[in-house]
Amino acid sequence: MSEMLSVMVEGLWRQGDKSLAVRLVSANGETLPDWQPGAHIDVHLPCGIVRQYSLTGQREEKRYLICVAREAQSRGGSRYIHETLRPGQTLLISSPRNLFPLQEAQHVLLLAAGIGITPLYAMALHLEASETPFTLHYYVKHPGSAAFLQALSRPFRYGTYVLHSSRDGQSPRTTLMEVLPPPDGGLHAYVCGPEGFMAQVRDAGVSLGWSETQIHSEAFQPVSSCSGSDNGDVFTVTLSSTGESWPVPADKTIAQVLLANGVAVPLSCEMGICGACLTPVIDGVVDHRDTVQSAAEKAAADQQVALCCSRSHSGELVIGL
């Protein structure tokens, strides 16, 4: 389990017409764990909900910055932050985890849609500081909905920033093939936004000849199959350390079965989007339903299974617990 940190809400302010920036400071004044662009934290809200939010902005010793969009179909997290969270409140958060790290590249292409700008804004600042050439394309419904608009509009010395407004006819569907350059081994792309947007980027890149290893993405929304723990055949989960086995019925997740039998499982999002419960697979064929792992990771010889949502194509799944 991640170390729990006590933080206080130092301030909240609007970012565009639907997002709220939240500055968190160490509750005891001590230095917070360092992080790199692409990292996120689990935020334990007083209403009992745990949500994952990317760290953004400049790295600071005693402050973290997140930005939360008000979702029309909120499951409670964004609603609480927008309507109830106030300066001075204390919260528990996890230490930062980074499943979306920047890799060394000659040039970096950043593609964000909506609130997906949060990790990419931090990446842009880091790339500018490290004198790495980059291009940031930010897709929004209209300019008034853009977060960090003022900061991003300032000239970069090593980067280029382009805002695309769907209201003005600049949707991803109409512009992606224009903004994606030809494949280049020294170029890496980082994509964050709704699932459909990221799929569009990946499909467009592959059609141009990009390698899938050059396209990195992160989503904090589960794909439809990840919520489907109420279907599928019964299989057995076995612990490699003890040989203990239990059946996993169609209406239960692997994590739920393990917890019911006294096995500690590091859960956080319970939707396959954070990576907290990824566990090595010793034997069996995984029915991967998470969004945190890449296609290459899901097809690798040494695999991990997201216990909170994935299932098994084989009758038995042996895991490294």
The 8 nearest C-alpha neighbors of each residue, nearest first, counted from 0:
[[1, 265, 2, 275, 266, 264, 3, 93],
 [2, 0, 93, 94, 3, 95, 265, 275],
 [1, 3, 94, 93, 4, 0, 92, 95],
 [2, 4, 93, 92, 1, 91, 94, 5],
 [5, 3, 92, 91, 93, 6, 2, 94],
 [4, 6, 91, 26, 90, 25, 92, 3],
 [7, 5, 26, 25, 24, 90, 89, 23],
 [8, 6, 89, 26, 24, 23, 88, 87],
 [7, 9, 23, 86, 87, 88, 10, 22],
 [10, 8, 86, 22, 23, 7, 24, 87],
 [9, 11, 86, 22, 8, 21, 12, 23],
 [10, 12, 21, 20, 22, 19, 86, 13],
 [11, 13, 20, 19, 14, 10, 21, 18],
 [14, 12, 19, 18, 15, 20, 11, 16],
 [13, 15, 146, 18, 19, 147, 20, 16],
 [14, 16, 144, 146, 145, 143, 17, 18],
 [15, 17, 144, 143, 18, 14, 13, 145],
 [18, 16, 69, 68, 15, 144, 19, 14],
 [19, 17, 68, 14, 67, 15, 69, 13],
 [18, 20, 13, 67, 66, 14, 12, 68],
 [19, 21, 66, 12, 11, 65, 13, 14],
 [22, 20, 11, 65, 64, 10, 66, 23],
 [21, 23, 64, 10, 9, 63, 8, 11],
 [24, 22, 8, 63, 62, 7, 9, 6],
 [25, 23, 62, 7, 6, 61, 26, 9],
 [24, 26, 6, 28, 27, 61, 29, 7],
 [25, 27, 6, 7, 5, 28, 24, 89],
 [28, 26, 25, 29, 5, 6, 24, 30],
 [27, 29, 25, 26, 30, 61, 24, 31],
 [30, 28, 27, 25, 31, 61, 26, 60],
 [29, 31, 61, 60, 32, 28, 25, 62],
 [30, 32, 61, 60, 33, 29, 25, 62],
 [33, 31, 34, 30, 94, 95, 60, 61],
 [32, 34, 31, 60, 35, 58, 95, 59],
 [35, 33, 95, 38, 32, 36, 58, 97],
 [34, 36, 38, 37, 33, 100, 97, 58],
 [37, 35, 122, 121, 38, 118, 100, 34],
 [36, 38, 99, 118, 100, 97, 35, 39],
 [39, 37, 97, 96, 36, 95, 53, 54],
 [40, 38, 53, 54, 52, 95, 96, 97],
 [39, 41, 95, 93, 51, 52, 42, 94],
 [40, 42, 51, 93, 92, 50, 49, 43],
 [41, 43, 92, 50, 49, 44, 51, 40],
 [44, 42, 49, 91, 92, 48, 41, 90],
 [43, 45, 48, 46, 47, 42, 49, 90],
 [46, 44, 47, 43, 48, 90, 91, 89],
 [45, 47, 44, 48, 79, 43, 75, 76],
 [48, 46, 45, 44, 49, 43, 76, 75],
 [49, 47, 44, 46, 43, 76, 50, 45],
 [50, 48, 43, 42, 44, 41, 47, 268],
 [49, 51, 42, 41, 268, 48, 76, 52],
 [50, 52, 41, 40, 42, 39, 53, 49],
 [53, 51, 39, 40, 65, 54, 50, 41],
 [54, 52, 39, 118, 38, 65, 117, 55],
 [55, 53, 65, 39, 64, 38, 118, 52],
 [54, 56, 121, 117, 64, 118, 65, 53],
 [57, 55, 121, 120, 64, 58, 54, 124],
 [56, 58, 59, 121, 55, 124, 125, 64],
 [57, 59, 56, 60, 34, 63, 33, 35],
 [60, 58, 62, 61, 57, 63, 33, 31],
 [61, 59, 30, 31, 62, 58, 33, 32],
 [62, 60, 30, 31, 24, 25, 59, 29],
 [63, 61, 24, 59, 23, 60, 25, 64],
 [62, 64, 23, 22, 24, 54, 65, 59],
 [63, 65, 22, 55, 54, 21, 23, 56],
 [66, 64, 54, 21, 55, 20, 53, 52],
 [65, 67, 20, 19, 21, 18, 117, 68],
 [68, 66, 19, 18, 20, 77, 69, 65],
 [69, 67, 18, 17, 70, 114, 19, 77],
 [68, 70, 77, 17, 18, 78, 67, 71],
 [71, 69, 73, 72, 68, 77, 78, 17],
 [70, 72, 73, 69, 78, 74, 77, 68],
 [73, 71, 70, 74, 69, 75, 78, 77],
 [74, 72, 70, 75, 71, 77, 78, 76],
 [73, 75, 76, 72, 77, 78, 70, 48],
 [74, 76, 78, 73, 77, 79, 48, 46],
 [77, 75, 79, 78, 74, 48, 80, 50],
 [76, 78, 80, 69, 79, 75, 81, 73],
 [77, 79, 75, 81, 76, 80, 82, 73],
 [80, 78, 83, 82, 76, 77, 81, 75],
 [79, 81, 84, 77, 78, 83, 82, 76],
 [82, 80, 78, 79, 77, 83, 84, 69],
 [81, 83, 79, 80, 78, 84, 77, 85],
 [82, 84, 79, 80, 81, 85, 78, 46],
 [85, 83, 80, 79, 82, 81, 86, 88],
 [84, 86, 88, 87, 83, 8, 11, 10],
 [87, 85, 8, 10, 9, 88, 11, 84],
 [86, 88, 8, 7, 9, 85, 89, 10],
 [89, 87, 8, 7, 86, 85, 90, 84],
 [88, 90, 7, 6, 8, 87, 5, 91],
 [91, 89, 6, 5, 7, 92, 43, 44],
 [90, 92, 5, 43, 4, 6, 3, 42],
 [93, 91, 42, 4, 41, 3, 43, 90],
 [94, 92, 3, 41, 40, 1, 2, 4],
 [93, 95, 2, 1, 40, 3, 96, 92],
 [96, 94, 40, 39, 38, 93, 34, 97],
 [97, 95, 38, 39, 40, 98, 94, 34],
 [96, 98, 38, 99, 37, 100, 39, 95],
 [97, 99, 100, 96, 38, 37, 291, 274],
 [98, 100, 37, 97, 217, 38, 101, 216],
 [101, 99, 37, 97, 98, 102, 36, 38],
 [100, 102, 103, 99, 36, 37, 122, 189],
 [103, 101, 104, 100, 187, 107, 99, 215],
 [102, 104, 101, 105, 187, 106, 185, 107],
 [105, 103, 106, 185, 186, 102, 187, 107],
 [104, 106, 185, 186, 107, 131, 103, 132],
 [107, 105, 186, 132, 104, 133, 185, 131],
 [108, 106, 133, 187, 186, 188, 109, 104],
 [107, 109, 188, 134, 133, 135, 187, 189],
 [108, 110, 135, 189, 188, 134, 136, 190],
 [111, 109, 190, 136, 135, 137, 189, 108],
 [112, 110, 137, 116, 191, 115, 192, 190],
 [111, 113, 138, 192, 115, 137, 139, 114],
 [112, 114, 115, 139, 192, 116, 138, 111],
 [113, 115, 116, 117, 68, 112, 192, 67],
 [116, 114, 192, 191, 111, 112, 113, 117],
 [115, 117, 111, 114, 119, 120, 118, 113],
 [116, 118, 120, 55, 115, 119, 114, 53],
 [119, 117, 37, 121, 120, 55, 53, 116],
 [118, 120, 122, 116, 121, 117, 123, 109],
 [119, 121, 123, 117, 122, 118, 116, 55],
 [122, 120, 55, 56, 124, 119, 118, 36],
 [123, 121, 119, 125, 36, 120, 124, 126],
 [122, 124, 120, 126, 125, 121, 119, 127],
 [125, 123, 127, 121, 122, 126, 128, 120],
 [124, 126, 122, 128, 127, 123, 129, 121],
 [127, 125, 131, 129, 123, 128, 124, 130],
 [126, 128, 130, 124, 125, 129, 157, 123],
 [127, 129, 125, 126, 130, 124, 131, 123],
 [128, 130, 126, 127, 131, 125, 124, 132],
 [131, 129, 127, 128, 157, 126, 132, 156],
 [130, 132, 126, 129, 127, 133, 157, 106],
 [133, 131, 157, 106, 158, 130, 107, 126],
 [134, 132, 107, 158, 106, 108, 131, 159],
 [133, 135, 159, 108, 158, 160, 109, 107],
 [134, 136, 109, 160, 110, 159, 108, 161],
 [137, 135, 161, 110, 162, 160, 109, 111],
 [136, 138, 111, 162, 112, 163, 110, 161],
 [139, 137, 112, 163, 111, 164, 162, 113],
 [140, 138, 164, 141, 113, 112, 145, 163],
 [139, 141, 165, 164, 166, 144, 142, 138],
 [140, 142, 164, 139, 143, 166, 144, 165],
 [143, 141, 144, 145, 164, 139, 140, 162],
 [144, 142, 15, 141, 145, 16, 140, 146],
 [143, 145, 15, 16, 142, 141, 17, 139],
 [146, 144, 15, 142, 143, 148, 139, 147],
 [145, 147, 14, 15, 148, 144, 18, 114],
 [148, 146, 150, 149, 151, 14, 145, 15],
 [147, 149, 151, 146, 150, 145, 152, 15],
 [150, 148, 152, 151, 147, 153, 146, 145],
 [151, 149, 147, 152, 148, 153, 154, 146],
 [150, 152, 148, 153, 149, 147, 160, 154],
 [153, 151, 149, 150, 148, 154, 160, 147],
 [152, 154, 151, 150, 155, 149, 148, 160],
 [155, 153, 152, 156, 151, 159, 158, 160],
 [156, 154, 158, 157, 153, 159, 127, 160],
 [155, 157, 158, 154, 127, 130, 159, 132],
 [158, 156, 132, 155, 127, 130, 131, 133],
 [157, 159, 133, 155, 132, 134, 156, 127],
 [158, 160, 134, 135, 133, 155, 161, 157],
 [159, 161, 135, 134, 136, 158, 162, 151],
 [160, 162, 136, 135, 137, 163, 159, 134],
 [163, 161, 137, 136, 138, 164, 160, 139],
 [164, 162, 138, 169, 137, 139, 161, 165],
 [165, 163, 141, 139, 169, 167, 166, 140],
 [164, 166, 170, 169, 140, 168, 167, 141],
 [167, 165, 164, 141, 168, 140, 169, 170],
 [168, 166, 165, 164, 169, 141, 163, 170],
 [167, 169, 165, 166, 170, 164, 173, 163],
 [170, 168, 165, 164, 163, 167, 174, 173],
 [169, 171, 165, 172, 173, 168, 174, 164],
 [172, 170, 175, 174, 173, 169, 138, 196],
 [171, 173, 170, 174, 175, 199, 169, 176],
 [172, 174, 171, 170, 175, 169, 176, 168],
 [175, 173, 171, 177, 176, 172, 169, 170],
 [176, 174, 171, 178, 177, 179, 172, 173],
 [175, 177, 179, 174, 178, 203, 173, 180],
 [176, 178, 174, 175, 179, 180, 173, 171],
 [179, 177, 175, 176, 180, 174, 136, 171],
 [178, 180, 176, 177, 175, 181, 204, 203],
 [179, 181, 178, 182, 177, 176, 183, 207],
 [182, 180, 183, 207, 179, 208, 209, 204],
 [183, 181, 209, 208, 180, 184, 207, 186],
 [182, 184, 186, 185, 181, 209, 180, 187],
 [183, 185, 186, 182, 187, 213, 210, 209],
 [186, 184, 105, 183, 104, 106, 187, 107],
 [185, 187, 106, 183, 184, 107, 104, 105],
 [188, 186, 213, 107, 108, 214, 104, 106],
 [187, 189, 108, 214, 109, 107, 215, 213],
 [190, 188, 215, 109, 216, 214, 110, 108],
 [189, 191, 216, 110, 111, 215, 109, 197],
 [192, 190, 115, 111, 217, 216, 218, 112],
 [191, 193, 115, 112, 111, 113, 196, 197],
 [194, 192, 196, 195, 197, 218, 112, 191],
 [193, 195, 197, 196, 198, 192, 218, 222],
 [196, 194, 198, 193, 197, 199, 192, 200],
 [197, 195, 199, 193, 198, 194, 192, 200],
 [196, 198, 200, 194, 199, 195, 201, 190],
 [197, 199, 201, 195, 196, 200, 202, 194],
 [200, 198, 196, 202, 197, 201, 203, 195],
 [201, 199, 197, 203, 198, 202, 204, 196],
 [200, 202, 198, 204, 203, 199, 205, 197],
 [203, 201, 199, 205, 204, 200, 198, 206],
 [204, 202, 206, 200, 201, 205, 199, 207],
 [203, 205, 201, 209, 207, 206, 202, 200],
 [204, 206, 209, 208, 202, 207, 203, 201],
 [207, 205, 203, 204, 208, 202, 209, 201],
 [208, 206, 204, 205, 209, 203, 181, 182],
 [207, 209, 205, 206, 182, 210, 204, 181],
 [210, 208, 205, 182, 204, 207, 211, 213],
 [209, 211, 212, 213, 208, 205, 214, 182],
 [210, 212, 213, 214, 209, 205, 201, 215],
 [211, 213, 210, 214, 215, 295, 209, 187],
 [212, 214, 187, 211, 210, 188, 215, 209],
 [215, 213, 188, 211, 212, 189, 187, 216],
 [216, 214, 189, 188, 190, 213, 217, 212],
 [217, 215, 190, 191, 189, 214, 218, 197],
 [216, 218, 191, 99, 190, 291, 219, 215],
 [219, 217, 220, 191, 192, 272, 194, 290],
 [220, 218, 272, 221, 217, 51, 273, 52],
 [219, 221, 218, 222, 272, 194, 193, 270],
 [222, 220, 270, 225, 272, 223, 290, 271],
 [221, 223, 225, 224, 220, 290, 194, 226],
 [222, 224, 225, 226, 221, 227, 288, 220],
 [225, 223, 227, 226, 222, 288, 221, 228],
 [226, 224, 288, 227, 223, 222, 308, 289],
 [225, 227, 224, 228, 223, 270, 308, 221],
 [226, 228, 224, 229, 225, 230, 223, 308],
 [229, 227, 230, 226, 252, 250, 251, 308],
 [228, 230, 250, 227, 249, 251, 231, 226],
 [231, 229, 249, 228, 227, 250, 232, 248],
 [230, 232, 249, 233, 229, 228, 310, 248],
 [233, 231, 249, 234, 230, 248, 312, 311],
 [232, 234, 248, 247, 249, 246, 231, 235],
 [233, 235, 314, 247, 246, 315, 232, 311],
 [236, 234, 246, 315, 245, 247, 316, 314],
 [235, 237, 316, 244, 245, 315, 317, 246],
 [236, 238, 244, 317, 243, 242, 316, 318],
 [239, 237, 242, 320, 240, 318, 243, 241],
 [238, 240, 242, 319, 241, 318, 320, 317],
 [241, 239, 238, 320, 242, 319, 243, 318],
 [242, 240, 243, 239, 238, 320, 237, 244],
 [241, 243, 238, 239, 237, 240, 244, 317],
 [244, 242, 241, 238, 237, 245, 239, 240],
 [245, 243, 237, 236, 242, 235, 238, 246],
 [246, 244, 235, 236, 247, 237, 243, 256],
 [245, 247, 235, 234, 248, 236, 233, 244],
 [246, 248, 234, 233, 235, 253, 251, 256],
 [249, 247, 233, 251, 250, 246, 234, 232],
 [248, 250, 230, 231, 229, 233, 251, 232],
 [249, 251, 229, 248, 228, 230, 252, 247],
 [252, 250, 248, 249, 255, 228, 247, 253],
 [251, 253, 255, 254, 228, 307, 308, 256],
 [254, 252, 306, 256, 255, 247, 257, 307],
 [253, 255, 306, 257, 307, 252, 256, 258],
 [254, 256, 252, 258, 253, 257, 259, 251],
 [257, 255, 259, 253, 254, 258, 247, 252],
 [256, 258, 262, 254, 260, 259, 255, 253],
 [259, 257, 262, 261, 255, 260, 256, 254],
 [258, 260, 256, 257, 261, 255, 262, 254],
 [261, 259, 257, 258, 262, 256, 245, 255],
 [260, 262, 258, 259, 263, 257, 256, 264],
 [263, 261, 257, 258, 260, 264, 259, 256],
 [262, 264, 258, 261, 265, 257, 254, 260],
 [263, 265, 266, 262, 254, 276, 258, 257],
 [266, 264, 276, 0, 275, 263, 267, 1],
 [267, 265, 276, 264, 275, 269, 268, 307],
 [266, 268, 269, 275, 265, 49, 273, 41],
 [267, 269, 270, 273, 50, 266, 272, 49],
 [270, 268, 307, 267, 271, 266, 308, 272],
 [271, 269, 268, 272, 221, 308, 225, 307],
 [272, 270, 289, 308, 290, 269, 273, 305],
 [271, 273, 291, 290, 270, 219, 274, 289],
 [272, 274, 275, 271, 268, 291, 51, 267],
 [275, 273, 277, 276, 291, 272, 271, 305],
 [274, 276, 273, 277, 266, 265, 267, 0],
 [277, 275, 265, 266, 274, 305, 306, 278],
 [276, 278, 305, 304, 274, 303, 275, 306],
 [277, 279, 303, 304, 276, 319, 280, 305],
 [280, 278, 303, 319, 318, 302, 281, 304],
 [281, 279, 318, 303, 302, 282, 319, 317],
 [280, 282, 318, 317, 319, 279, 283, 239],
 [283, 281, 317, 280, 316, 318, 284, 315],
 [282, 284, 316, 313, 315, 317, 285, 281],
 [285, 283, 313, 312, 311, 286, 316, 282],
 [286, 284, 311, 287, 312, 310, 283, 304],
 [285, 287, 311, 310, 312, 309, 288, 284],
 [288, 286, 309, 285, 289, 310, 304, 297],
 [289, 287, 225, 309, 224, 308, 286, 290],
 [288, 290, 271, 291, 287, 225, 272, 305],
 [291, 289, 272, 292, 271, 221, 222, 288],
 [290, 292, 272, 289, 274, 273, 271, 293],
 [293, 291, 290, 296, 297, 294, 289, 274],
 [294, 292, 296, 295, 297, 291, 290, 215],
 [293, 295, 297, 296, 298, 292, 211, 299],
 [296, 294, 298, 293, 297, 299, 292, 212],
 [297, 295, 299, 293, 298, 294, 292, 302],
 [296, 298, 294, 295, 299, 302, 293, 292],
 [297, 299, 295, 296, 294, 300, 302, 301],
 [300, 298, 296, 301, 297, 302, 295, 294],
 [299, 301, 302, 298, 296, 297, 280, 295],
 [302, 300, 299, 303, 280, 279, 281, 296],
 [303, 301, 280, 299, 279, 300, 297, 296],
 [302, 304, 279, 278, 280, 277, 305, 301],
 [303, 305, 277, 278, 306, 280, 279, 309],
 [306, 304, 277, 307, 309, 276, 308, 271],
 [307, 305, 254, 253, 308, 276, 304, 309],
 [308, 306, 269, 254, 305, 252, 271, 253],
 [307, 309, 225, 306, 271, 252, 305, 288],
 [310, 308, 288, 287, 305, 286, 306, 307],
 [309, 311, 286, 285, 287, 308, 312, 253],
 [312, 310, 285, 286, 313, 284, 316, 234],
 [311, 313, 284, 286, 285, 314, 310, 283],
 [314, 312, 284, 311, 315, 283, 316, 234],
 [313, 315, 234, 235, 312, 316, 311, 233],
 [316, 314, 235, 313, 234, 236, 283, 317],
 [315, 317, 283, 236, 282, 237, 235, 318],
 [318, 316, 237, 282, 281, 236, 238, 239],
 [319, 317, 280, 281, 238, 320, 279, 239],
 [320, 318, 279, 239, 280, 281, 278, 238],
 [319, 238, 318, 240, 239, 278, 279, 241]]
